[in-house]
């Protein structure tokens, strides 16, 4: 991953510094950076699927943004959410589509 993630420190650094360290340095610094094992594009697809299936929509939006930055296209995200709708639930697909529409909106 090209950009260093600091969301943990930015949001929880003073309150939960060790958790912020695990988030920024271990999860995003070590695990996400292992692109020789799995591309950022594929990691984003897996993470989006996991978050949607669990109903973690607050985190899903930021991962949709990250996935778009990692090259997940609008057509791919539509297909991912459609596929997951049958396995995770139709209401979750609707919620995910509403977030994806925001992220993938064509802002002209």
ZABA-694072 format. One record per residue: residue number from 0; x, y, z of N, C-alpha, C, CB in turn; residue in one letter. Coordinates in steps of 0.05 Angstrom, whole numbers, padded with zeros to 5 digits. Glycine has a CB too. Layout:
% residues N
+-------+--------+--------+--------+--------+--------+--------+--------+--------+--------+--------+--------+--------+------+
! vexke !   n_px !   n_py !   n_pz !  ca_px !  ca_py !  ca_pz !   c_px !   c_py !   c_pz !  cb_px !  cb_py !  cb_pz ! tigu !
+-------+--------+--------+--------+--------+--------+--------+--------+--------+--------+--------+--------+--------+------+
!   NUM !      X !      Y !      Z !      X !      Y !      Z !      X !      Y !      Z !      X !      Y !      Z !    A !
...
+-------+--------+--------+--------+--------+--------+--------+--------+--------+--------+--------+--------+--------+------+
This chain:
% residues 108
+-------+--------+--------+--------+--------+--------+--------+--------+--------+--------+--------+--------+--------+------+
! vexke !   n_px !   n_py !   n_pz !  ca_px !  ca_py !  ca_pz !   c_px !   c_py !   c_pz !  cb_px !  cb_py !  cb_pz ! tigu !
+-------+--------+--------+--------+--------+--------+--------+--------+--------+--------+--------+--------+--------+------+
!     0 !  00017 ! -00023 !  00000 !  00000 !  00000 !  00000 !  00018 !  00025 !  00000 ! -00019 !  00000 !  00024 !    X !
!     1 !  00011 !  00043 ! -00017 !  00028 !  00066 ! -00020 !  00025 !  00086 !  00003 !  00021 !  00080 ! -00046 !    X !
!     2 !  00001 !  00092 !  00011 ! -00004 !  00111 !  00032 ! -00004 !  00098 !  00060 ! -00030 !  00126 !  00028 !    X !
!     3 !  00009 !  00111 !  00079 !  00010 !  00101 !  00106 ! -00017 !  00107 !  00119 !  00033 !  00113 !  00122 !    X !
!     4 ! -00030 !  00088 !  00131 ! -00055 !  00091 !  00144 ! -00051 !  00101 !  00172 ! -00072 !  00065 !  00144 !    X !
!     5 ! -00064 !  00123 !  00180 ! -00062 !  00134 !  00206 ! -00089 !  00137 !  00220 ! -00048 !  00161 !  00205 !    X !
!     6 ! -00109 !  00123 !  00210 ! -00136 !  00126 !  00221 ! -00137 !  00119 !  00251 ! -00156 !  00109 !  00206 !    X !
!     7 ! -00122 !  00099 !  00259 ! -00122 !  00091 !  00287 ! -00111 !  00113 !  00304 ! -00105 !  00066 !  00290 !    X !
!     8 ! -00088 !  00124 !  00297 ! -00077 !  00146 !  00313 ! -00094 !  00171 !  00311 ! -00048 !  00151 !  00304 !    X !
!     9 ! -00104 !  00176 !  00287 ! -00120 !  00200 !  00283 ! -00146 !  00200 !  00300 ! -00128 !  00204 !  00254 !    X !
!    10 ! -00158 !  00176 !  00303 ! -00184 !  00174 !  00317 ! -00182 !  00164 !  00345 ! -00202 !  00157 !  00301 !    X !
!    11 ! -00162 !  00148 !  00351 ! -00160 !  00135 !  00377 ! -00133 !  00137 !  00391 ! -00167 !  00106 !  00375 !    X !
!    12 ! -00115 !  00152 !  00379 ! -00088 !  00153 !  00389 ! -00086 !  00161 !  00418 ! -00072 !  00172 !  00373 !    X !
!    13 ! -00101 !  00181 !  00427 ! -00100 !  00190 !  00455 ! -00116 !  00171 !  00473 ! -00111 !  00218 !  00457 !    X !
!    14 ! -00138 !  00160 !  00463 ! -00156 !  00144 !  00479 ! -00146 !  00115 !  00481 ! -00184 !  00145 !  00468 !    X !
!    15 ! -00138 !  00104 !  00459 ! -00130 !  00075 !  00459 ! -00105 !  00072 !  00441 ! -00153 !  00057 !  00448 !    X !
!    16 ! -00082 !  00082 !  00451 ! -00058 !  00083 !  00434 ! -00049 !  00055 !  00425 ! -00036 !  00096 !  00449 !    X !
!    17 ! -00052 !  00034 !  00441 ! -00042 !  00008 !  00433 ! -00060 ! -00003 !  00410 ! -00042 ! -00012 !  00457 !    X !
!    18 ! -00086 !  00001 !  00412 ! -00104 ! -00007 !  00391 ! -00097 !  00008 !  00365 ! -00133 ! -00002 !  00399 !    X !
!    19 ! -00092 !  00034 !  00368 ! -00084 !  00051 !  00345 ! -00059 !  00040 !  00332 ! -00080 !  00080 !  00353 !    X !
!    20 ! -00040 !  00031 !  00348 ! -00015 !  00019 !  00338 ! -00021 ! -00006 !  00322 !  00004 !  00013 !  00362 !    X !
!    21 ! -00038 ! -00024 !  00334 ! -00045 ! -00049 !  00320 ! -00058 ! -00043 !  00293 ! -00063 ! -00066 !  00337 !    X !
!    22 ! -00077 ! -00024 !  00293 ! -00091 ! -00017 !  00269 ! -00072 ! -00006 !  00247 ! -00113 !  00004 !  00275 !    X !
!    23 ! -00057 !  00014 !  00255 ! -00040 !  00028 !  00235 ! -00015 !  00013 !  00227 ! -00033 !  00055 !  00245 !    X !
!    24 ! -00001 !  00002 !  00247 !  00025 ! -00010 !  00242 !  00024 ! -00040 !  00235 !  00042 ! -00007 !  00266 !    X !
!    25 !  00006 ! -00055 !  00249 !  00005 ! -00083 !  00244 ! -00015 ! -00090 !  00221 ! -00004 ! -00098 !  00270 !    X !
!    26 ! -00041 ! -00083 !  00225 ! -00061 ! -00090 !  00205 ! -00054 ! -00076 !  00178 ! -00088 ! -00081 !  00214 !    X !
!    27 ! -00053 ! -00050 !  00178 ! -00048 ! -00036 !  00152 ! -00018 ! -00034 !  00145 ! -00060 ! -00008 !  00153 !    X !
!    28 ! -00001 ! -00033 !  00165 !  00027 ! -00031 !  00159 !  00040 ! -00057 !  00150 !  00042 ! -00020 !  00183 !    X !
!    29 !  00033 ! -00079 !  00164 !  00046 ! -00105 !  00158 !  00028 ! -00123 !  00140 !  00052 ! -00119 !  00184 !    X !
!    30 !  00003 ! -00127 !  00148 ! -00014 ! -00146 !  00134 ! -00021 ! -00136 !  00106 ! -00039 ! -00152 !  00150 !    X !
!    31 ! -00032 ! -00112 !  00105 ! -00041 ! -00101 !  00079 ! -00018 ! -00096 !  00060 ! -00056 ! -00075 !  00083 !    X !
!    32 !  00006 ! -00093 !  00070 !  00029 ! -00087 !  00053 !  00041 ! -00112 !  00040 !  00051 ! -00073 !  00069 !    X !
!    33 !  00031 ! -00135 !  00047 !  00041 ! -00161 !  00035 !  00029 ! -00166 !  00008 !  00036 ! -00184 !  00054 !    X !
!    34 !  00033 ! -00147 ! -00010 !  00020 ! -00150 ! -00037 !  00033 ! -00172 ! -00054 !  00023 ! -00123 ! -00051 !    X !
!    35 !  00056 ! -00182 ! -00046 !  00067 ! -00205 ! -00060 !  00051 ! -00230 ! -00054 !  00097 ! -00209 ! -00053 !    X !
!    36 !  00035 ! -00230 ! -00033 !  00018 ! -00253 ! -00026 ! -00010 ! -00250 ! -00036 !  00018 ! -00256 !  00005 !    X !
!    37 ! -00021 ! -00225 ! -00035 ! -00048 ! -00219 ! -00044 ! -00049 ! -00189 ! -00050 ! -00069 ! -00227 ! -00021 !    X !
!    38 ! -00059 ! -00182 ! -00073 ! -00059 ! -00154 ! -00081 ! -00078 ! -00137 ! -00063 ! -00068 ! -00151 ! -00110 !    X !
!    39 ! -00073 ! -00111 ! -00063 ! -00090 ! -00093 ! -00048 ! -00118 ! -00094 ! -00059 ! -00079 ! -00064 ! -00049 !    X !
!    40 ! -00121 ! -00096 ! -00085 ! -00147 ! -00099 ! -00098 ! -00162 ! -00123 ! -00087 ! -00144 ! -00102 ! -00129 !    X !
!    41 ! -00149 ! -00146 ! -00086 ! -00162 ! -00170 ! -00076 ! -00168 ! -00168 ! -00046 ! -00145 ! -00195 ! -00082 !    X !
!    42 ! -00149 ! -00157 ! -00031 ! -00153 ! -00153 ! -00002 ! -00177 ! -00135 !  00003 ! -00128 ! -00141 !  00012 !    X !
!    43 ! -00180 ! -00115 ! -00013 ! -00203 ! -00097 ! -00011 ! -00229 ! -00112 ! -00016 ! -00201 ! -00073 ! -00030 !    X !
!    44 ! -00229 ! -00128 ! -00037 ! -00254 ! -00144 ! -00044 ! -00261 ! -00162 ! -00020 ! -00249 ! -00160 ! -00070 !    X !
!    45 ! -00241 ! -00176 ! -00009 ! -00246 ! -00194 !  00013 ! -00256 ! -00178 !  00038 ! -00221 ! -00210 !  00021 !    X !
!    46 ! -00244 ! -00156 !  00043 ! -00252 ! -00140 !  00067 ! -00280 ! -00129 !  00063 ! -00232 ! -00117 !  00071 !    X !
!    47 ! -00286 ! -00119 !  00039 ! -00313 ! -00109 !  00034 ! -00334 ! -00131 !  00038 ! -00315 ! -00098 !  00005 !    X !
!    48 ! -00328 ! -00155 !  00028 ! -00346 ! -00178 !  00032 ! -00350 ! -00184 !  00061 ! -00335 ! -00202 !  00017 !    X !
!    49 ! -00328 ! -00185 !  00076 ! -00330 ! -00191 !  00105 ! -00346 ! -00170 !  00120 ! -00302 ! -00194 !  00117 !    X !
!    50 ! -00341 ! -00145 !  00114 ! -00355 ! -00123 !  00128 ! -00385 ! -00123 !  00121 ! -00343 ! -00096 !  00121 !    X !
!    51 ! -00391 ! -00127 !  00096 ! -00419 ! -00128 !  00088 ! -00433 ! -00152 !  00101 ! -00422 ! -00129 !  00057 !    X !
!    52 ! -00421 ! -00175 !  00100 ! -00434 ! -00199 !  00111 ! -00439 ! -00196 !  00141 ! -00417 ! -00223 !  00106 !    X !
!    53 ! -00422 ! -00182 !  00155 ! -00425 ! -00178 !  00184 ! -00443 ! -00154 !  00190 ! -00398 ! -00174 !  00197 !    X !
!    54 ! -00450 ! -00138 !  00169 ! -00467 ! -00115 !  00174 ! -00452 ! -00091 !  00186 ! -00489 ! -00122 !  00192 !    X !
!    55 ! -00426 ! -00090 !  00182 ! -00409 ! -00069 !  00193 ! -00408 ! -00046 !  00173 ! -00380 ! -00079 !  00199 !    X !
!    56 ! -00430 ! -00031 !  00170 ! -00432 ! -00011 !  00149 ! -00416 !  00014 !  00155 ! -00461 ! -00005 !  00144 !    X !
!    57 ! -00412 !  00020 !  00180 ! -00395 !  00043 !  00187 ! -00367 !  00040 !  00176 ! -00395 !  00048 !  00218 !    X !
!    58 ! -00355 !  00017 !  00179 ! -00329 !  00011 !  00168 ! -00330 !  00006 !  00138 ! -00317 ! -00012 !  00183 !    X !
!    59 ! -00352 ! -00004 !  00128 ! -00354 ! -00011 !  00100 ! -00350 !  00013 !  00082 ! -00382 ! -00023 !  00094 !    X !
!    60 ! -00360 !  00036 !  00089 ! -00357 !  00059 !  00071 ! -00328 !  00066 !  00067 ! -00372 !  00084 !  00083 !    X !
!    61 ! -00312 !  00067 !  00088 ! -00283 !  00073 !  00085 ! -00269 !  00052 !  00068 ! -00270 !  00077 !  00112 !    X !
!    62 ! -00278 !  00027 !  00070 ! -00265 !  00006 !  00054 ! -00275 !  00006 !  00025 ! -00271 ! -00021 !  00067 !    X !
!    63 ! -00298 !  00016 !  00020 ! -00307 !  00021 ! -00007 ! -00290 !  00042 ! -00020 ! -00337 !  00028 ! -00008 !    X !
!    64 ! -00284 !  00064 ! -00005 ! -00267 !  00085 ! -00015 ! -00239 !  00074 ! -00021 ! -00265 !  00108 !  00005 !    X !
!    65 ! -00229 !  00058 ! -00002 ! -00202 !  00046 ! -00005 ! -00202 !  00026 ! -00029 ! -00194 !  00031 !  00021 !    X !
!    66 ! -00224 !  00011 ! -00031 ! -00226 ! -00008 ! -00053 ! -00226 !  00006 ! -00080 ! -00251 ! -00025 ! -00051 !    X !
!    67 ! -00240 !  00028 ! -00082 ! -00240 !  00044 ! -00107 ! -00212 !  00054 ! -00113 ! -00260 !  00067 ! -00104 !    X !
!    68 ! -00198 !  00062 ! -00092 ! -00170 !  00071 ! -00096 ! -00152 !  00048 ! -00104 ! -00159 !  00084 ! -00070 !    X !
!    69 ! -00159 !  00024 ! -00096 ! -00143 !  00000 ! -00104 ! -00152 ! -00012 ! -00130 ! -00146 ! -00021 ! -00082 !    X !
!    70 ! -00170 !  00002 ! -00145 ! -00177 ! -00006 ! -00171 ! -00203 ! -00022 ! -00174 ! -00155 ! -00022 ! -00182 !    X !
!    71 ! -00218 ! -00025 ! -00153 ! -00244 ! -00039 ! -00156 ! -00262 ! -00020 ! -00172 ! -00256 ! -00046 ! -00128 !    X !
!    72 ! -00272 ! -00029 ! -00194 ! -00288 ! -00013 ! -00211 ! -00317 ! -00012 ! -00202 ! -00287 ! -00022 ! -00240 !    X !
!    73 ! -00333 !  00006 ! -00212 ! -00362 !  00007 ! -00206 ! -00375 ! -00019 ! -00214 ! -00375 !  00031 ! -00221 !    X !
!    74 ! -00368 ! -00030 ! -00238 ! -00380 ! -00055 ! -00247 ! -00373 ! -00078 ! -00228 ! -00371 ! -00061 ! -00275 !    X !
!    75 ! -00348 ! -00078 ! -00218 ! -00340 ! -00099 ! -00200 ! -00355 ! -00097 ! -00173 ! -00310 ! -00098 ! -00195 !    X !
!    76 ! -00357 ! -00072 ! -00162 ! -00371 ! -00069 ! -00136 ! -00400 ! -00077 ! -00138 ! -00367 ! -00041 ! -00126 !    X !
!    77 ! -00413 ! -00070 ! -00161 ! -00441 ! -00077 ! -00165 ! -00443 ! -00108 ! -00165 ! -00452 ! -00066 ! -00192 !    X !
!    78 ! -00425 ! -00121 ! -00179 ! -00426 ! -00151 ! -00180 ! -00420 ! -00163 ! -00153 ! -00406 ! -00161 ! -00201 !    X !
!    79 ! -00401 ! -00152 ! -00138 ! -00394 ! -00162 ! -00112 ! -00419 ! -00160 ! -00093 ! -00370 ! -00146 ! -00099 !    X !
!    80 ! -00431 ! -00137 ! -00092 ! -00454 ! -00133 ! -00075 ! -00478 ! -00150 ! -00083 ! -00462 ! -00103 ! -00074 !    X !
!    81 ! -00482 ! -00152 ! -00109 ! -00504 ! -00169 ! -00119 ! -00499 ! -00198 ! -00111 ! -00506 ! -00168 ! -00150 !    X !
!    82 ! -00475 ! -00209 ! -00115 ! -00469 ! -00236 ! -00107 ! -00473 ! -00240 ! -00077 ! -00439 ! -00243 ! -00114 !    X !
!    83 ! -00463 ! -00221 ! -00061 ! -00466 ! -00223 ! -00032 ! -00494 ! -00221 ! -00022 ! -00449 ! -00202 ! -00018 !    X !
!    84 ! -00510 ! -00206 ! -00037 ! -00538 ! -00203 ! -00029 ! -00552 ! -00230 ! -00026 ! -00553 ! -00187 ! -00050 !    X !
!    85 ! -00545 ! -00250 ! -00043 ! -00558 ! -00276 ! -00041 ! -00547 ! -00293 ! -00018 ! -00553 ! -00291 ! -00067 !    X !
!    86 ! -00523 ! -00287 ! -00009 ! -00511 ! -00302 !  00013 ! -00513 ! -00288 !  00040 ! -00482 ! -00308 !  00006 !    X !
!    87 ! -00513 ! -00262 !  00040 ! -00512 ! -00246 !  00065 ! -00539 ! -00234 !  00072 ! -00491 ! -00225 !  00063 !    X !
!    88 ! -00556 ! -00231 !  00052 ! -00582 ! -00219 !  00058 ! -00588 ! -00195 !  00040 ! -00584 ! -00211 !  00087 !    X !
!    89 ! -00612 ! -00194 !  00031 ! -00621 ! -00172 !  00013 ! -00619 ! -00145 !  00026 ! -00649 ! -00177 !  00003 !    X !
!    90 ! -00628 ! -00142 !  00052 ! -00626 ! -00116 !  00065 ! -00597 ! -00106 !  00067 ! -00638 ! -00117 !  00092 !    X !
!    91 ! -00578 ! -00124 !  00072 ! -00550 ! -00116 !  00073 ! -00541 ! -00106 !  00045 ! -00533 ! -00139 !  00082 !    X !
!    92 ! -00550 ! -00119 !  00024 ! -00542 ! -00111 ! -00003 ! -00553 ! -00083 ! -00008 ! -00553 ! -00131 ! -00024 !    X !
!    93 ! -00578 ! -00078 ! -00001 ! -00589 ! -00051 ! -00004 ! -00573 ! -00030 !  00011 ! -00618 ! -00050 !  00005 !    X !
!    94 ! -00566 ! -00036 !  00035 ! -00549 ! -00017 !  00051 ! -00522 ! -00013 !  00038 ! -00546 ! -00027 !  00080 !    X !
!    95 ! -00510 ! -00034 !  00029 ! -00483 ! -00032 !  00016 ! -00485 ! -00017 ! -00010 ! -00472 ! -00060 !  00011 !    X !
!    96 ! -00507 ! -00021 ! -00025 ! -00510 ! -00006 ! -00050 ! -00513 !  00024 ! -00045 ! -00534 ! -00017 ! -00065 !    X !
!    97 ! -00527 !  00031 ! -00024 ! -00530 !  00059 ! -00018 ! -00503 !  00072 ! -00012 ! -00549 !  00063 !  00006 !    X !
!    98 ! -00485 !  00058 !  00002 ! -00458 !  00068 !  00007 ! -00442 !  00069 ! -00019 ! -00444 !  00051 !  00029 !    X !
!    99 ! -00444 !  00047 ! -00034 ! -00428 !  00046 ! -00059 ! -00436 !  00068 ! -00079 ! -00432 !  00018 ! -00072 !    X !
!   100 ! -00462 !  00074 ! -00080 ! -00471 !  00096 ! -00097 ! -00458 !  00122 ! -00090 ! -00502 !  00099 ! -00096 !    X !
!   101 ! -00455 !  00127 ! -00064 ! -00441 !  00152 ! -00055 ! -00412 !  00151 ! -00063 ! -00443 !  00154 ! -00024 !    X !
!   102 ! -00399 !  00129 ! -00059 ! -00370 !  00127 ! -00064 ! -00365 !  00128 ! -00094 ! -00359 !  00101 ! -00053 !    X !
!   103 ! -00381 !  00115 ! -00110 ! -00376 !  00113 ! -00138 ! -00392 !  00134 ! -00155 ! -00383 !  00086 ! -00148 !    X !
!   104 ! -00404 !  00153 ! -00141 ! -00419 !  00174 ! -00155 ! -00400 !  00189 ! -00174 ! -00432 !  00194 ! -00135 !    X !
!   105 ! -00411 !  00194 ! -00198 ! -00395 !  00208 ! -00218 ! -00398 !  00238 ! -00213 ! -00405 !  00201 ! -00247 !    X !
!   106 ! -00379 !  00249 ! -00199 ! -00380 !  00277 ! -00192 ! -00368 !  00294 ! -00214 ! -00365 !  00282 ! -00165 !    X !
!   107 ! -00386 !  00306 ! -00230 ! -00378 !  00322 ! -00252 ! -00377 !  00351 ! -00245 ! -00395 !  00317 ! -00276 !    X !
+-------+--------+--------+--------+--------+--------+--------+--------+--------+--------+--------+--------+--------+------+
